[in-house]
Amino acid sequence: MGDHKKDSHGTGHIVQSLVVNLLIAVVKAVAAVITKSGAMLAEAIHSFSDCGNQMLLLIGVKQSRKPADASHPFGYGRALYLWSFMVALMLFVGGGVFSVYEGVHKIRHPEPVESPLIGVAILGISLVLEGYATFSNIRELNGRRGEVGFFKFLSTTKDSDLVVVFGENAAAVLGLAFALVALGLAASTGDGRYDGGGSLVIGLVLIGVAIFLAREVHSLLLGEAGDPIIEETTKRIVGETPGCEGIIHYRSVQQGAGEVMVAMKVAFQADLTLARVASSIDEIEAKLRALHPDVRYLFVEPDVRH
């Protein structure tokens, strides 16, 4: 037994999204002041909220990489899930709820949209930038998911930081598209209620994404089982190891991104010597970690079938 070197995940996708969103947020805020558009203001708030969220994710990644100590013998890997859950809450409150409020206010008290061409141009540029960031996230997801379906991977992956960033960027792309439509309708009809409707729809999109992210991260935060393929591989290795008669009990827990703890009770032939049992356990550990480096902690209890 022992621990394996942690499989660290990069933060490049988070930093890239942070830079893009910071640039977009400033431009949107200026445009919101010029156009007096509620949908534009909702988008500006959304982008600033995303910047804060990505900073929280960076904090979470840094904390999750802290080495194990006496108070946390299995490390701090789950810190990333805590910060990811906080991001989902901020996206719900800081982005979604405010946008809904702004939309309802604009519908009840509509105001004419000013300088719509400036707003459309800025939204178009923002859509291109957000689209690029989202496309980069998709490439990262495709690189990690292997042969697993895209949407199935989103709901089963343990890389909460990647899912959160993708969710934010995908929501931003949808929000920008709705803002463009709302601004165009408000400008062409002279009815500011379309602008308020755009803000309302943007808020509902953000709330929907936030609920999805919170649900996914909540499961990981409570202690979700490791990837089923690890259990399948473990059963195969144990079955192929001389002297082993199978697994009696198996448990796994996802401790963080790229970090799994496995504990199992293995049945051995009753006539094996202690040295032979120990050698078989070492063989199981070596083979499993060679195929799944994310198994950082591995505990094997030998037993015999009764």
DONU-447376 format. One record per residue (C-alpha): residue in three letters; x, y, z. Coordinates in steps of 0.1 Angstrom, whole numbers, plus 5000, padded with zeros to 4 digits. Example, Ala and Ser with C-alpha at 12.3 -4.5 7.8 and 13.67 -1.06 7.14 Angstrom:
// residues 2
ALA512349555078;SER513749895071;
***
This chain:
// residues 306
MET500050005000;GLY501150354994;ASP500250654974;HIS500850744938;LYS502051074924;LYS499051294919;ASP497951344883;SER497751724881;HIS495451894857;GLY496452214840;THR494752544846;GLY495352684811;HIS491652654801;ILE490652854833;VAL493153134827;GLN492253154790;SER488553194800;LEU489453454827;VAL491353674802;VAL488653654776;ASN485853724800;LEU487654014816;LEU488154184782;ILE484454114773;ALA483154234806;VAL484754574803;VAL483554624768;LYS480054514776;ALA479854744806;VAL480855044784;ALA478354944758;ALA475554904785;VAL476155264796;ILE476055394760;THR473055194749;LYS471155184782;SER470254824773;GLY469054594801;ALA470154284781;MET473654434776;LEU473854514813;ALA472854164822;GLU475554034799;ALA478154264815;ILE477154144850;HIS477353794837;SER480853834823;PHE482154004855;SER480553724875;ASP482353474853;CYS485653644860;GLY485153604897;ASN484053244892;GLN487253164873;MET489353324901;LEU487553104926;LEU488352794904;LEU492052894904;ILE491952914942;GLY490352574943;VAL492952414920;LYS495752564941;GLN494252434974;SER493552094959;ARG497252054951;LYS498352094987;PRO500151784999;ALA498551555025;ASP499351635061;ALA498451505096;SER495051675096;HIS494151575060;PRO495951245054;PHE494251195021;GLY495051535008;TYR492951834998;GLY491751714965;ARG488051784973;ALA488752154978;LEU488252194941;TYR484752054944;LEU483952304972;TRP485052604951;SER483252464920;PHE480052444940;MET480552804952;VAL480952904915;ALA477652744907;LEU475952934935;MET477553264924;LEU476453194888;PHE472853144901;VAL472753454923;GLY475253694907;GLY474253624872;GLY470853454869;VAL468853614896;PHE470053964889;SER469453924852;VAL465853804858;TYR465254104881;GLU466654344855;GLY464554184828;VAL461354204848;HIS462154574857;LYS462754654820;ILE459554484810;ARG457454674835;HIS459355004829;PRO460654984793;GLU463155234781;PRO464255304745;VAL467555154734;GLU470155404723;SER473055354698;PRO471954994690;LEU474554954663;ILE477354994689;GLY475654734710;VAL475254494681;ALA478854534671;ILE480154474707;LEU477854174712;GLY479054034678;ILE482654064688;SER481953914723;LEU480153624706;VAL483153544685;LEU485553564716;GLU483153354738;GLY482653114709;TYR486453064706;ALA486753004744;THR483852754743;PHE485452574713;SER488752554732;ASN486752394761;ILE485152144738;ARG488552044724;GLU489851994760;LEU486751784768;ASN487151574737;GLY490851514746;ARG489851384780;ARG486651194773;GLY488150934749;GLU485350714735;VAL482750824760;GLY479851024745;PHE480151404750;PHE477051464771;LYS477551144791;PHE481151264799;LEU479751594811;SER477551424836;THR480051164847;THR483451334846;LYS485251404879;ASP486951714864;SER484651964879;ASP486752264869;LEU486552184832;VAL482752124834;VAL482152454852;VAL484252654828;PHE482552494798;GLY479052554814;GLU479852914820;ASN481152974784;ALA478352784768;ALA475852984788;ALA477653304777;VAL477353204741;LEU473653144745;GLY473153464764;LEU474953674738;ALA472753524710;PHE469653604730;ALA470953954737;LEU471654014700;VAL468053914691;ALA466554124720;LEU468554424711;GLY467754394674;LEU464054364681;ALA464054654706;ALA465854874681;SER463654784651;THR460354814669;GLY461155084694;ASP459654864721;GLY462054844751;ARG460154544765;TYR461954314740;ASP465254424756;GLY463854334790;GLY462654004777;GLY466153934765;SER467553994799;LEU464953774815;VAL465753484791;ILE469453534798;GLY468853504835;LEU466753184831;VAL469653034810;LEU472153114837;ILE469952974865;GLY469452654845;VAL473152614839;ALA473852694876;ILE471452424888;PHE473052164865;LEU476552244877;ALA475452254914;ARG473851904910;GLU476951754893;VAL479451904918;HIS477251834948;SER477651454941;LEU481451484940;LEU481551694971;LEU479651434991;GLY482051164980;GLU481251004946;ALA482550664936;GLY485550644913;ASP485150574876;PRO483450224870;ILE486250134846;ILE488650124876;GLU486549864893;GLU486349664861;THR490149674857;THR490649584893;LYS488449274891;ARG490249164859;ILE493649204875;VAL492649024907;GLY491148744887;GLU494348704867;THR496648704898;PRO497748354909;GLY496448264943;CYS493548504943;GLU490048384943;GLY488248714936;ILE487149034953;ILE484949014984;HIS484249384989;TYR485249684968;ARG484850054975;SER486250364958;VAL485950734964;GLN486851024941;GLN489151244962;GLY489751514936;ALA490451564899;GLY492751274889;GLU492851134924;VAL490950814936;MET491050604967;VAL490350234964;ALA489849994993;MET489049624988;LYS489049285005;VAL490549014984;ALA490048644989;PHE493248434987;GLN493848064987;ALA494047945023;ASP497347755019;LEU499348055007;THR502248185027;LEU502248535041;ALA505148625018;ARG503148494987;VAL500048694997;ALA502149015001;SER503848954968;SER500448914951;ILE499149234967;ASP502249414954;GLU501549274919;ILE497949384920;GLU498949744931;ALA501649774904;LYS499349654876;LEU496449874886;ARG498450194890;ALA500150134857;LEU496750134840;HIS495150394862;PRO497650644876;ASP494750834892;VAL494550564918;ARG496550744944;TYR495550554975;LEU495150174974;PHE494349955003;VAL494049575000;GLU492849355029;PRO493648985024;ASP491048725035;VAL489848375027;ARG486348265016;HIS484348105044;
***
